[in-house]
Amino acid sequence: MKKDELVQAIAESADISKPDAERALKAVVDTVTSSVASGQKIQIPGLGTFEARERSAREGRNPQTGETIQIAATTAPGFKAATAFKQAVAGE
């Protein structure tokens, strides 16, 4: 599903106009992004939890040369699906 299709589905489901649905979707995405970037955890019941996860520095290998390289520590976004979401996807 692409963004336009998602906006259309939100508009139909919430009985609102497409521009309102697009603004609402943008607001949700922007809020989740900025909150997780600032270190907060976002929990949406029935969907899951968005959070920042720390990845420690580690040693890796260049696949072309086999040379050992250092991979720097980083912060990456993470998502843990809620049980209800997992069950819906599994068809339970």
PDB file with one MODEL, atoms N, CA, C and O in Angstrom:
MODEL        1
ATOM      1  N   MET A   1       0.862  -1.175   0.000  1.00  0.00           N
ATOM      2  CA  MET A   1       0.000   0.000   0.000  1.00  0.00           C
ATOM      3  C   MET A   1       0.905   1.234   0.000  1.00  0.00           C
ATOM      4  O   MET A   1       1.822   1.351   0.813  1.00  0.00           O
ATOM      5  N   LYS A   2       0.635   2.124  -0.904  1.00  0.00           N
ATOM      6  CA  LYS A   2       1.388   3.374  -0.995  1.00  0.00           C
ATOM      7  C   LYS A   2       0.715   4.445  -0.147  1.00  0.00           C
ATOM      8  O   LYS A   2      -0.399   4.260   0.342  1.00  0.00           O
ATOM      9  N   LYS A   3       1.409   5.567   0.018  1.00  0.00           N
ATOM     10  CA  LYS A   3       0.907   6.642   0.878  1.00  0.00           C
ATOM     11  C   LYS A   3      -0.475   7.112   0.427  1.00  0.00           C
ATOM     12  O   LYS A   3      -1.365   7.289   1.258  1.00  0.00           O
ATOM     13  N   ASP A   4      -0.665   7.317  -0.873  1.00  0.00           N
ATOM     14  CA  ASP A   4      -1.961   7.790  -1.373  1.00  0.00           C
ATOM     15  C   ASP A   4      -3.086   6.811  -1.039  1.00  0.00           C
ATOM     16  O   ASP A   4      -4.195   7.215  -0.688  1.00  0.00           O
ATOM     17  N   GLU A   5      -2.785   5.531  -1.152  1.00  0.00           N
ATOM     18  CA  GLU A   5      -3.782   4.514  -0.826  1.00  0.00           C
ATOM     19  C   GLU A   5      -4.078   4.507   0.672  1.00  0.00           C
ATOM     20  O   GLU A   5      -5.225   4.323   1.081  1.00  0.00           O
ATOM     21  N   LEU A   6      -3.046   4.706   1.484  1.00  0.00           N
ATOM     22  CA  LEU A   6      -3.238   4.771   2.925  1.00  0.00           C
ATOM     23  C   LEU A   6      -4.079   5.979   3.307  1.00  0.00           C
ATOM     24  O   LEU A   6      -4.980   5.873   4.139  1.00  0.00           O
ATOM     25  N   VAL A   7      -3.791   7.122   2.705  1.00  0.00           N
ATOM     26  CA  VAL A   7      -4.571   8.334   2.965  1.00  0.00           C
ATOM     27  C   VAL A   7      -6.031   8.114   2.584  1.00  0.00           C
ATOM     28  O   VAL A   7      -6.929   8.518   3.324  1.00  0.00           O
ATOM     29  N   GLN A   8      -6.280   7.479   1.440  1.00  0.00           N
ATOM     30  CA  GLN A   8      -7.641   7.192   1.000  1.00  0.00           C
ATOM     31  C   GLN A   8      -8.353   6.272   1.991  1.00  0.00           C
ATOM     32  O   GLN A   8      -9.516   6.498   2.324  1.00  0.00           O
ATOM     33  N   ALA A   9      -7.655   5.236   2.462  1.00  0.00           N
ATOM     34  CA  ALA A   9      -8.250   4.299   3.427  1.00  0.00           C
ATOM     35  C   ALA A   9      -8.562   4.996   4.749  1.00  0.00           C
ATOM     36  O   ALA A   9      -9.602   4.739   5.356  1.00  0.00           O
ATOM     37  N   ILE A  10      -7.666   5.879   5.199  1.00  0.00           N
ATOM     38  CA  ILE A  10      -7.911   6.629   6.432  1.00  0.00           C
ATOM     39  C   ILE A  10      -9.117   7.543   6.256  1.00  0.00           C
ATOM     40  O   ILE A  10      -9.973   7.624   7.137  1.00  0.00           O
ATOM     41  N   ALA A  11      -9.185   8.233   5.118  1.00  0.00           N
ATOM     42  CA  ALA A  11     -10.297   9.150   4.851  1.00  0.00           C
ATOM     43  C   ALA A  11     -11.633   8.407   4.865  1.00  0.00           C
ATOM     44  O   ALA A  11     -12.608   8.881   5.448  1.00  0.00           O
ATOM     45  N   GLU A  12     -11.668   7.253   4.227  1.00  0.00           N
ATOM     46  CA  GLU A  12     -12.913   6.476   4.189  1.00  0.00           C
ATOM     47  C   GLU A  12     -13.272   5.917   5.561  1.00  0.00           C
ATOM     48  O   GLU A  12     -14.432   5.959   5.971  1.00  0.00           O
ATOM     49  N   SER A  13     -12.280   5.398   6.263  1.00  0.00           N
ATOM     50  CA  SER A  13     -12.524   4.793   7.572  1.00  0.00           C
ATOM     51  C   SER A  13     -12.971   5.819   8.608  1.00  0.00           C
ATOM     52  O   SER A  13     -13.850   5.535   9.422  1.00  0.00           O
ATOM     53  N   ALA A  14     -12.376   7.003   8.583  1.00  0.00           N
ATOM     54  CA  ALA A  14     -12.694   8.034   9.574  1.00  0.00           C
ATOM     55  C   ALA A  14     -13.772   8.999   9.086  1.00  0.00           C
ATOM     56  O   ALA A  14     -14.166   9.912   9.812  1.00  0.00           O
ATOM     57  N   ASP A  15     -14.245   8.797   7.860  1.00  0.00           N
ATOM     58  CA  ASP A  15     -15.268   9.663   7.258  1.00  0.00           C
ATOM     59  C   ASP A  15     -14.826  11.135   7.282  1.00  0.00           C
ATOM     60  O   ASP A  15     -15.558  12.022   7.721  1.00  0.00           O
ATOM     61  N   ILE A  16     -13.593  11.354   6.789  1.00  0.00           N
ATOM     62  CA  ILE A  16     -13.057  12.709   6.671  1.00  0.00           C
ATOM     63  C   ILE A  16     -12.526  12.906   5.255  1.00  0.00           C
ATOM     64  O   ILE A  16     -12.416  11.954   4.482  1.00  0.00           O
ATOM     65  N   SER A  17     -12.202  14.142   4.930  1.00  0.00           N
ATOM     66  CA  SER A  17     -11.702  14.427   3.582  1.00  0.00           C
ATOM     67  C   SER A  17     -10.273  13.910   3.433  1.00  0.00           C
ATOM     68  O   SER A  17      -9.567  13.704   4.421  1.00  0.00           O
ATOM     69  N   LYS A  18      -9.855  13.702   2.173  1.00  0.00           N
ATOM     70  CA  LYS A  18      -8.496  13.239   1.909  1.00  0.00           C
ATOM     71  C   LYS A  18      -7.446  14.222   2.415  1.00  0.00           C
ATOM     72  O   LYS A  18      -6.450  13.789   2.995  1.00  0.00           O
ATOM     73  N   PRO A  19      -7.628  15.539   2.219  1.00  0.00           N
ATOM     74  CA  PRO A  19      -6.621  16.470   2.750  1.00  0.00           C
ATOM     75  C   PRO A  19      -6.504  16.396   4.284  1.00  0.00           C
ATOM     76  O   PRO A  19      -5.407  16.494   4.832  1.00  0.00           O
ATOM     77  N   ASP A  20      -7.645  16.222   4.965  1.00  0.00           N
ATOM     78  CA  ASP A  20      -7.606  16.085   6.424  1.00  0.00           C
ATOM     79  C   ASP A  20      -6.900  14.791   6.826  1.00  0.00           C
ATOM     80  O   ASP A  20      -6.128  14.774   7.784  1.00  0.00           O
ATOM     81  N   ALA A  21      -7.162  13.722   6.103  1.00  0.00           N
ATOM     82  CA  ALA A  21      -6.526  12.440   6.393  1.00  0.00           C
ATOM     83  C   ALA A  21      -5.017  12.528   6.152  1.00  0.00           C
ATOM     84  O   ALA A  21      -4.231  11.970   6.917  1.00  0.00           O
ATOM     85  N   GLU A  22      -4.619  13.224   5.095  1.00  0.00           N
ATOM     86  CA  GLU A  22      -3.192  13.375   4.799  1.00  0.00           C
ATOM     87  C   GLU A  22      -2.492  14.191   5.883  1.00  0.00           C
ATOM     88  O   GLU A  22      -1.380  13.858   6.292  1.00  0.00           O
ATOM     89  N   ARG A  23      -3.145  15.266   6.352  1.00  0.00           N
ATOM     90  CA  ARG A  23      -2.568  16.074   7.440  1.00  0.00           C
ATOM     91  C   ARG A  23      -2.464  15.253   8.727  1.00  0.00           C
ATOM     92  O   ARG A  23      -1.475  15.361   9.452  1.00  0.00           O
ATOM     93  N   ALA A  24      -3.471  14.441   9.012  1.00  0.00           N
ATOM     94  CA  ALA A  24      -3.454  13.606  10.210  1.00  0.00           C
ATOM     95  C   ALA A  24      -2.325  12.574  10.132  1.00  0.00           C
ATOM     96  O   ALA A  24      -1.606  12.369  11.110  1.00  0.00           O
ATOM     97  N   LEU A  25      -2.167  11.934   8.990  1.00  0.00           N
ATOM     98  CA  LEU A  25      -1.097  10.957   8.808  1.00  0.00           C
ATOM     99  C   LEU A  25       0.262  11.618   8.959  1.00  0.00           C
ATOM    100  O   LEU A  25       1.143  11.075   9.624  1.00  0.00           O
ATOM    101  N   LYS A  26       0.442  12.779   8.352  1.00  0.00           N
ATOM    102  CA  LYS A  26       1.708  13.514   8.457  1.00  0.00           C
ATOM    103  C   LYS A  26       1.990  13.880   9.906  1.00  0.00           C
ATOM    104  O   LYS A  26       3.132  13.782  10.355  1.00  0.00           O
ATOM    105  N   ALA A  27       0.968  14.299  10.642  1.00  0.00           N
ATOM    106  CA  ALA A  27       1.140  14.672  12.046  1.00  0.00           C
ATOM    107  C   ALA A  27       1.586  13.462  12.874  1.00  0.00           C
ATOM    108  O   ALA A  27       2.466  13.583  13.726  1.00  0.00           O
ATOM    109  N   VAL A  28       0.981  12.302  12.624  1.00  0.00           N
ATOM    110  CA  VAL A  28       1.354  11.089  13.356  1.00  0.00           C
ATOM    111  C   VAL A  28       2.794  10.698  13.041  1.00  0.00           C
ATOM    112  O   VAL A  28       3.574  10.421  13.953  1.00  0.00           O
ATOM    113  N   VAL A  29       3.147  10.675  11.774  1.00  0.00           N
ATOM    114  CA  VAL A  29       4.503  10.287  11.374  1.00  0.00           C
ATOM    115  C   VAL A  29       5.533  11.266  11.944  1.00  0.00           C
ATOM    116  O   VAL A  29       6.562  10.846  12.473  1.00  0.00           O
ATOM    117  N   ASP A  30       5.261  12.557  11.839  1.00  0.00           N
ATOM    118  CA  ASP A  30       6.186  13.571  12.363  1.00  0.00           C
ATOM    119  C   ASP A  30       6.343  13.463  13.875  1.00  0.00           C
ATOM    120  O   ASP A  30       7.452  13.590  14.393  1.00  0.00           O
ATOM    121  N   THR A  31       5.254  13.234  14.578  1.00  0.00           N
ATOM    122  CA  THR A  31       5.301  13.118  16.040  1.00  0.00           C
ATOM    123  C   THR A  31       6.077  11.878  16.465  1.00  0.00           C
ATOM    124  O   THR A  31       6.906  11.953  17.372  1.00  0.00           O
ATOM    125  N   VAL A  32       5.827  10.755  15.834  1.00  0.00           N
ATOM    126  CA  VAL A  32       6.551   9.523  16.164  1.00  0.00           C
ATOM    127  C   VAL A  32       8.035   9.709  15.865  1.00  0.00           C
ATOM    128  O   VAL A  32       8.883   9.340  16.677  1.00  0.00           O
ATOM    129  N   THR A  33       8.351  10.278  14.708  1.00  0.00           N
ATOM    130  CA  THR A  33       9.750  10.477  14.319  1.00  0.00           C
ATOM    131  C   THR A  33      10.488  11.371  15.296  1.00  0.00           C
ATOM    132  O   THR A  33      11.571  11.021  15.765  1.00  0.00           O
ATOM    133  N   SER A  34       9.911  12.523  15.607  1.00  0.00           N
ATOM    134  CA  SER A  34      10.600  13.458  16.499  1.00  0.00           C
ATOM    135  C   SER A  34      10.689  12.915  17.926  1.00  0.00           C
ATOM    136  O   SER A  34      11.688  13.144  18.607  1.00  0.00           O
ATOM    137  N   SER A  35       9.677  12.212  18.380  1.00  0.00           N
ATOM    138  CA  SER A  35       9.699  11.648  19.731  1.00  0.00           C
ATOM    139  C   SER A  35      10.752  10.559  19.869  1.00  0.00           C
ATOM    140  O   SER A  35      11.498  10.541  20.848  1.00  0.00           O
ATOM    141  N   VAL A  36      10.820   9.657  18.906  1.00  0.00           N
ATOM    142  CA  VAL A  36      11.807   8.578  18.953  1.00  0.00           C
ATOM    143  C   VAL A  36      13.215   9.162  18.794  1.00  0.00           C
ATOM    144  O   VAL A  36      14.153   8.698  19.444  1.00  0.00           O
ATOM    145  N   ALA A  37      13.366  10.167  17.942  1.00  0.00           N
ATOM    146  CA  ALA A  37      14.672  10.805  17.759  1.00  0.00           C
ATOM    147  C   ALA A  37      15.155  11.473  19.038  1.00  0.00           C
ATOM    148  O   ALA A  37      16.360  11.567  19.268  1.00  0.00           O
ATOM    149  N   SER A  38      14.229  11.938  19.873  1.00  0.00           N
ATOM    150  CA  SER A  38      14.615  12.579  21.136  1.00  0.00           C
ATOM    151  C   SER A  38      14.763  11.570  22.277  1.00  0.00           C
ATOM    152  O   SER A  38      15.019  11.956  23.418  1.00  0.00           O
ATOM    153  N   GLY A  39      14.604  10.281  21.974  1.00  0.00           N
ATOM    154  CA  GLY A  39      14.820   9.246  22.973  1.00  0.00           C
ATOM    155  C   GLY A  39      13.574   8.729  23.660  1.00  0.00           C
ATOM    156  O   GLY A  39      13.673   7.879  24.545  1.00  0.00           O
ATOM    157  N   GLN A  40      12.412   9.212  23.281  1.00  0.00           N
ATOM    158  CA  GLN A  40      11.170   8.742  23.890  1.00  0.00           C
ATOM    159  C   GLN A  40      10.700   7.452  23.225  1.00  0.00           C
ATOM    160  O   GLN A  40      11.041   7.165  22.077  1.00  0.00           O
ATOM    161  N   LYS A  41       9.916   6.689  23.966  1.00  0.00           N
ATOM    162  CA  LYS A  41       9.307   5.463  23.455  1.00  0.00           C
ATOM    163  C   LYS A  41       7.843   5.776  23.169  1.00  0.00           C
ATOM    164  O   LYS A  41       7.168   6.383  24.000  1.00  0.00           O
ATOM    165  N   ILE A  42       7.347   5.370  22.009  1.00  0.00           N
ATOM    166  CA  ILE A  42       5.952   5.590  21.629  1.00  0.00           C
ATOM    167  C   ILE A  42       5.249   4.238  21.607  1.00  0.00           C
ATOM    168  O   ILE A  42       5.643   3.340  20.863  1.00  0.00           O
ATOM    169  N   GLN A  43       4.207   4.095  22.424  1.00  0.00           N
ATOM    170  CA  GLN A  43       3.430   2.859  22.454  1.00  0.00           C
ATOM    171  C   GLN A  43       2.042   3.137  21.895  1.00  0.00           C
ATOM    172  O   GLN A  43       1.326   4.012  22.382  1.00  0.00           O
ATOM    173  N   ILE A  44       1.670   2.380  20.867  1.00  0.00           N
ATOM    174  CA  ILE A  44       0.350   2.495  20.272  1.00  0.00           C
ATOM    175  C   ILE A  44      -0.346   1.154  20.513  1.00  0.00           C
ATOM    176  O   ILE A  44      -0.011   0.159  19.869  1.00  0.00           O
ATOM    177  N   PRO A  45      -1.317   1.120  21.444  1.00  0.00           N
ATOM    178  CA  PRO A  45      -1.991  -0.143  21.761  1.00  0.00           C
ATOM    179  C   PRO A  45      -2.577  -0.798  20.506  1.00  0.00           C
ATOM    180  O   PRO A  45      -3.216  -0.138  19.687  1.00  0.00           O
ATOM    181  N   GLY A  46      -2.351  -2.085  20.377  1.00  0.00           N
ATOM    182  CA  GLY A  46      -2.870  -2.830  19.237  1.00  0.00           C
ATOM    183  C   GLY A  46      -1.952  -2.796  18.026  1.00  0.00           C
ATOM    184  O   GLY A  46      -2.138  -3.577  17.093  1.00  0.00           O
ATOM    185  N   LEU A  47      -0.953  -1.897  18.023  1.00  0.00           N
ATOM    186  CA  LEU A  47      -0.014  -1.806  16.902  1.00  0.00           C
ATOM    187  C   LEU A  47       1.383  -2.193  17.354  1.00  0.00           C
ATOM    188  O   LEU A  47       1.957  -3.152  16.839  1.00  0.00           O
ATOM    189  N   GLY A  48       1.942  -1.451  18.319  1.00  0.00           N
ATOM    190  CA  GLY A  48       3.275  -1.793  18.799  1.00  0.00           C
ATOM    191  C   GLY A  48       3.989  -0.618  19.420  1.00  0.00           C
ATOM    192  O   GLY A  48       3.383   0.411  19.722  1.00  0.00           O
ATOM    193  N   THR A  49       5.292  -0.784  19.608  1.00  0.00           N
ATOM    194  CA  THR A  49       6.122   0.209  20.272  1.00  0.00           C
ATOM    195  C   THR A  49       7.251   0.640  19.348  1.00  0.00           C
ATOM    196  O   THR A  49       7.959  -0.194  18.784  1.00  0.00           O
ATOM    197  N   PHE A  50       7.411   1.944  19.201  1.00  0.00           N
ATOM    198  CA  PHE A  50       8.514   2.526  18.447  1.00  0.00           C
ATOM    199  C   PHE A  50       9.522   3.054  19.458  1.00  0.00           C
ATOM    200  O   PHE A  50       9.142   3.715  20.424  1.00  0.00           O
ATOM    201  N   GLU A  51      10.810   2.768  19.243  1.00  0.00           N
ATOM    202  CA  GLU A  51      11.829   3.252  20.160  1.00  0.00           C
ATOM    203  C   GLU A  51      13.176   3.340  19.447  1.00  0.00           C
ATOM    204  O   GLU A  51      13.379   2.752  18.384  1.00  0.00           O
ATOM    205  N   ALA A  52      14.090   4.092  20.062  1.00  0.00           N
ATOM    206  CA  ALA A  52      15.459   4.175  19.563  1.00  0.00           C
ATOM    207  C   ALA A  52      16.257   3.053  20.208  1.00  0.00           C
ATOM    208  O   ALA A  52      16.136   2.812  21.409  1.00  0.00           O
ATOM    209  N   ARG A  53      17.066   2.373  19.420  1.00  0.00           N
ATOM    210  CA  ARG A  53      17.888   1.277  19.937  1.00  0.00           C
ATOM    211  C   ARG A  53      19.351   1.586  19.662  1.00  0.00           C
ATOM    212  O   ARG A  53      19.728   2.018  18.572  1.00  0.00           O
ATOM    213  N   GLU A  54      20.160   1.350  20.684  1.00  0.00           N
ATOM    214  CA  GLU A  54      21.606   1.578  20.568  1.00  0.00           C
ATOM    215  C   GLU A  54      22.266   0.343  19.971  1.00  0.00           C
ATOM    216  O   GLU A  54      22.008  -0.781  20.403  1.00  0.00           O
ATOM    217  N   ARG A  55      23.108   0.559  18.988  1.00  0.00           N
ATOM    218  CA  ARG A  55      23.918  -0.520  18.424  1.00  0.00           C
ATOM    219  C   ARG A  55      25.361  -0.229  18.811  1.00  0.00           C
ATOM    220  O   ARG A  55      25.878   0.845  18.502  1.00  0.00           O
ATOM    221  N   SER A  56      26.006  -1.151  19.468  1.00  0.00           N
ATOM    222  CA  SER A  56      27.372  -0.925  19.917  1.00  0.00           C
ATOM    223  C   SER A  56      28.346  -1.048  18.748  1.00  0.00           C
ATOM    224  O   SER A  56      28.039  -1.629  17.707  1.00  0.00           O
ATOM    225  N   ALA A  57      29.531  -0.479  18.962  1.00  0.00           N
ATOM    226  CA  ALA A  57      30.589  -0.585  17.950  1.00  0.00           C
ATOM    227  C   ALA A  57      30.991  -2.050  17.825  1.00  0.00           C
ATOM    228  O   ALA A  57      30.937  -2.804  18.796  1.00  0.00           O
ATOM    229  N   ARG A  58      31.386  -2.435  16.641  1.00  0.00           N
ATOM    230  CA  ARG A  58      31.776  -3.820  16.434  1.00  0.00           C
ATOM    231  C   ARG A  58      32.753  -3.927  15.278  1.00  0.00           C
ATOM    232  O   ARG A  58      32.991  -2.968  14.543  1.00  0.00           O
ATOM    233  N   GLU A  59      33.298  -5.094  15.142  1.00  0.00           N
ATOM    234  CA  GLU A  59      34.238  -5.362  14.075  1.00  0.00           C
ATOM    235  C   GLU A  59      33.492  -6.085  12.954  1.00  0.00           C
ATOM    236  O   GLU A  59      32.697  -6.989  13.210  1.00  0.00           O
ATOM    237  N   GLY A  60      33.755  -5.680  11.715  1.00  0.00           N
ATOM    238  CA  GLY A  60      33.118  -6.327  10.573  1.00  0.00           C
ATOM    239  C   GLY A  60      34.149  -6.638   9.506  1.00  0.00           C
ATOM    240  O   GLY A  60      35.346  -6.420   9.692  1.00  0.00           O
ATOM    241  N   ARG A  61      33.672  -7.142   8.400  1.00  0.00           N
ATOM    242  CA  ARG A  61      34.583  -7.465   7.294  1.00  0.00           C
ATOM    243  C   ARG A  61      34.058  -6.861   6.005  1.00  0.00           C
ATOM    244  O   ARG A  61      32.855  -6.853   5.744  1.00  0.00           O
ATOM    245  N   ASN A  62      34.980  -6.359   5.211  1.00  0.00           N
ATOM    246  CA  ASN A  62      34.652  -5.874   3.877  1.00  0.00           C
ATOM    247  C   ASN A  62      34.435  -7.117   3.017  1.00  0.00           C
ATOM    248  O   ASN A  62      35.364  -7.906   2.847  1.00  0.00           O
ATOM    249  N   PRO A  63      33.224  -7.316   2.466  1.00  0.00           N
ATOM    250  CA  PRO A  63      32.950  -8.548   1.714  1.00  0.00           C
ATOM    251  C   PRO A  63      33.778  -8.685   0.432  1.00  0.00           C
ATOM    252  O   PRO A  63      33.980  -9.797  -0.055  1.00  0.00           O
ATOM    253  N   GLN A  64      34.257  -7.566  -0.116  1.00  0.00           N
ATOM    254  CA  GLN A  64      35.035  -7.649  -1.353  1.00  0.00           C
ATOM    255  C   GLN A  64      36.486  -8.041  -1.098  1.00  0.00           C
ATOM    256  O   GLN A  64      37.075  -8.813  -1.855  1.00  0.00           O
ATOM    257  N   THR A  65      37.056  -7.499  -0.022  1.00  0.00           N
ATOM    258  CA  THR A  65      38.476  -7.738   0.231  1.00  0.00           C
ATOM    259  C   THR A  65      38.730  -8.670   1.410  1.00  0.00           C
ATOM    260  O   THR A  65      39.821  -9.228   1.532  1.00  0.00           O
ATOM    261  N   GLY A  66      37.753  -8.842   2.265  1.00  0.00           N
ATOM    262  CA  GLY A  66      37.929  -9.655   3.456  1.00  0.00           C
ATOM    263  C   GLY A  66      38.640  -8.903   4.565  1.00  0.00           C
ATOM    264  O   GLY A  66      38.894  -9.463   5.632  1.00  0.00           O
ATOM    265  N   GLU A  67      38.965  -7.637   4.323  1.00  0.00           N
ATOM    266  CA  GLU A  67      39.663  -6.812   5.302  1.00  0.00           C
ATOM    267  C   GLU A  67      38.766  -6.522   6.507  1.00  0.00           C
ATOM    268  O   GLU A  67      37.571  -6.268   6.354  1.00  0.00           O
ATOM    269  N   THR A  68      39.357  -6.561   7.711  1.00  0.00           N
ATOM    270  CA  THR A  68      38.629  -6.255   8.935  1.00  0.00           C
ATOM    271  C   THR A  68      38.455  -4.745   9.046  1.00  0.00           C
ATOM    272  O   THR A  68      39.406  -3.990   8.844  1.00  0.00           O
ATOM    273  N   ILE A  69      37.233  -4.303   9.368  1.00  0.00           N
ATOM    274  CA  ILE A  69      36.957  -2.874   9.533  1.00  0.00           C
ATOM    275  C   ILE A  69      36.215  -2.659  10.845  1.00  0.00           C
ATOM    276  O   ILE A  69      35.597  -3.581  11.379  1.00  0.00           O
ATOM    277  N   GLN A  70      36.280  -1.446  11.352  1.00  0.00           N
ATOM    278  CA  GLN A  70      35.555  -1.072  12.560  1.00  0.00           C
ATOM    279  C   GLN A  70      34.234  -0.427  12.155  1.00  0.00           C
ATOM    280  O   GLN A  70      34.210   0.491  11.335  1.00  0.00           O
ATOM    281  N   ILE A  71      33.154  -0.902  12.725  1.00  0.00           N
ATOM    282  CA  ILE A  71      31.829  -0.336  12.484  1.00  0.00           C
ATOM    283  C   ILE A  71      31.475   0.473  13.728  1.00  0.00           C
ATOM    284  O   ILE A  71      31.451  -0.061  14.837  1.00  0.00           O
ATOM    285  N   ALA A  72      31.203   1.752  13.540  1.00  0.00           N
ATOM    286  CA  ALA A  72      30.952   2.660  14.657  1.00  0.00           C
ATOM    287  C   ALA A  72      29.619   2.366  15.342  1.00  0.00           C
ATOM    288  O   ALA A  72      28.704   1.802  14.742  1.00  0.00           O
ATOM    289  N   ALA A  73      29.533   2.763  16.609  1.00  0.00           N
ATOM    290  CA  ALA A  73      28.270   2.656  17.353  1.00  0.00           C
ATOM    291  C   ALA A  73      27.266   3.616  16.726  1.00  0.00           C
ATOM    292  O   ALA A  73      27.639   4.666  16.203  1.00  0.00           O
ATOM    293  N   THR A  74      26.006   3.252  16.782  1.00  0.00           N
ATOM    294  CA  THR A  74      24.962   4.086  16.185  1.00  0.00           C
ATOM    295  C   THR A  74      23.638   3.890  16.922  1.00  0.00           C
ATOM    296  O   THR A  74      23.468   2.936  17.681  1.00  0.00           O
ATOM    297  N   THR A  75      22.726   4.795  16.686  1.00  0.00           N
ATOM    298  CA  THR A  75      21.371   4.680  17.205  1.00  0.00           C
ATOM    299  C   THR A  75      20.447   4.440  16.018  1.00  0.00           C
ATOM    300  O   THR A  75      20.499   5.171  15.028  1.00  0.00           O
ATOM    301  N   ALA A  76      19.605   3.422  16.116  1.00  0.00           N
ATOM    302  CA  ALA A  76      18.710   3.068  15.019  1.00  0.00           C
ATOM    303  C   ALA A  76      17.278   2.972  15.536  1.00  0.00           C
ATOM    304  O   ALA A  76      17.058   2.646  16.703  1.00  0.00           O
ATOM    305  N   PRO A  77      16.303   3.254  14.671  1.00  0.00           N
ATOM    306  CA  PRO A  77      14.914   3.097  15.102  1.00  0.00           C
ATOM    307  C   PRO A  77      14.556   1.616  15.208  1.00  0.00           C
ATOM    308  O   PRO A  77      15.047   0.781  14.449  1.00  0.00           O
ATOM    309  N   GLY A  78      13.684   1.318  16.173  1.00  0.00           N
ATOM    310  CA  GLY A  78      13.242  -0.058  16.349  1.00  0.00           C
ATOM    311  C   GLY A  78      11.730  -0.102  16.526  1.00  0.00           C
ATOM    312  O   GLY A  78      11.117   0.870  16.967  1.00  0.00           O
ATOM    313  N   PHE A  79      11.144  -1.227  16.182  1.00  0.00           N
ATOM    314  CA  PHE A  79       9.697  -1.414  16.320  1.00  0.00           C
ATOM    315  C   PHE A  79       9.454  -2.806  16.864  1.00  0.00           C
ATOM    316  O   PHE A  79      10.006  -3.785  16.361  1.00  0.00           O
ATOM    317  N   LYS A  80       8.626  -2.891  17.894  1.00  0.00           N
ATOM    318  CA  LYS A  80       8.209  -4.191  18.437  1.00  0.00           C
ATOM    319  C   LYS A  80       6.695  -4.283  18.276  1.00  0.00           C
ATOM    320  O   LYS A  80       5.954  -3.483  18.846  1.00  0.00           O
ATOM    321  N   ALA A  81       6.247  -5.248  17.507  1.00  0.00           N
ATOM    322  CA  ALA A  81       4.824  -5.403  17.225  1.00  0.00           C
ATOM    323  C   ALA A  81       4.063  -5.867  18.461  1.00  0.00           C
ATOM    324  O   ALA A  81       4.555  -6.685  19.238  1.00  0.00           O
ATOM    325  N   ALA A  82       2.858  -5.332  18.631  1.00  0.00           N
ATOM    326  CA  ALA A  82       1.969  -5.743  19.720  1.00  0.00           C
ATOM    327  C   ALA A  82       1.407  -7.128  19.409  1.00  0.00           C
ATOM    328  O   ALA A  82       1.324  -7.529  18.249  1.00  0.00           O
ATOM    329  N   THR A  83       1.028  -7.839  20.441  1.00  0.00           N
ATOM    330  CA  THR A  83       0.478  -9.184  20.290  1.00  0.00           C
ATOM    331  C   THR A  83      -0.752  -9.195  19.384  1.00  0.00           C
ATOM    332  O   THR A  83      -0.889 -10.079  18.539  1.00  0.00           O
ATOM    333  N   ALA A  84      -1.646  -8.224  19.552  1.00  0.00           N
ATOM    334  CA  ALA A  84      -2.852  -8.165  18.730  1.00  0.00           C
ATOM    335  C   ALA A  84      -2.500  -7.980  17.255  1.00  0.00           C
ATOM    336  O   ALA A  84      -3.146  -8.563  16.384  1.00  0.00           O
ATOM    337  N   PHE A  85      -1.486  -7.179  16.975  1.00  0.00           N
ATOM    338  CA  PHE A  85      -1.047  -6.940  15.595  1.00  0.00           C
ATOM    339  C   PHE A  85      -0.464  -8.232  15.012  1.00  0.00           C
ATOM    340  O   PHE A  85      -0.763  -8.601  13.876  1.00  0.00           O
ATOM    341  N   LYS A  86       0.367  -8.909  15.798  1.00  0.00           N
ATOM    342  CA  LYS A  86       0.968 -10.176  15.342  1.00  0.00           C
ATOM    343  C   LYS A  86      -0.123 -11.199  15.028  1.00  0.00           C
ATOM    344  O   LYS A  86      -0.063 -11.888  14.010  1.00  0.00           O
ATOM    345  N   GLN A  87      -1.120 -11.290  15.912  1.00  0.00           N
ATOM    346  CA  GLN A  87      -2.188 -12.251  15.702  1.00  0.00           C
ATOM    347  C   GLN A  87      -3.033 -11.917  14.474  1.00  0.00           C
ATOM    348  O   GLN A  87      -3.456 -12.817  13.748  1.00  0.00           O
ATOM    349  N   ALA A  88      -3.277 -10.636  14.240  1.00  0.00           N
ATOM    350  CA  ALA A  88      -4.054 -10.230  13.061  1.00  0.00           C
ATOM    351  C   ALA A  88      -3.311 -10.576  11.781  1.00  0.00           C
ATOM    352  O   ALA A  88      -3.923 -11.027  10.812  1.00  0.00           O
ATOM    353  N   VAL A  89      -2.007 -10.370  11.765  1.00  0.00           N
ATOM    354  CA  VAL A  89      -1.213 -10.673  10.579  1.00  0.00           C
ATOM    355  C   VAL A  89      -1.144 -12.190  10.351  1.00  0.00           C
ATOM    356  O   VAL A  89      -1.147 -12.655   9.211  1.00  0.00           O
ATOM    357  N   ALA A  90      -1.084 -12.944  11.440  1.00  0.00           N
ATOM    358  CA  ALA A  90      -1.010 -14.402  11.344  1.00  0.00           C
ATOM    359  C   ALA A  90      -2.370 -15.023  11.017  1.00  0.00           C
ATOM    360  O   ALA A  90      -2.451 -16.219  10.734  1.00  0.00           O
ATOM    361  N   GLY A  91      -3.442 -14.216  11.053  1.00  0.00           N
ATOM    362  CA  GLY A  91      -4.764 -14.730  10.736  1.00  0.00           C
ATOM    363  C   GLY A  91      -5.434 -15.454  11.882  1.00  0.00           C
ATOM    364  O   GLY A  91      -6.350 -16.247  11.667  1.00  0.00           O
ATOM    365  N   GLU A  92      -4.991 -15.193  13.089  1.00  0.00           N
ATOM    366  CA  GLU A  92      -5.575 -15.855  14.254  1.00  0.00           C
ATOM    367  C   GLU A  92      -6.779 -15.109  14.779  1.00  0.00           C
ATOM    368  O   GLU A  92      -7.390 -15.534  15.759  1.00  0.00           O
TER     369      GLU A  92
ENDMDL
END
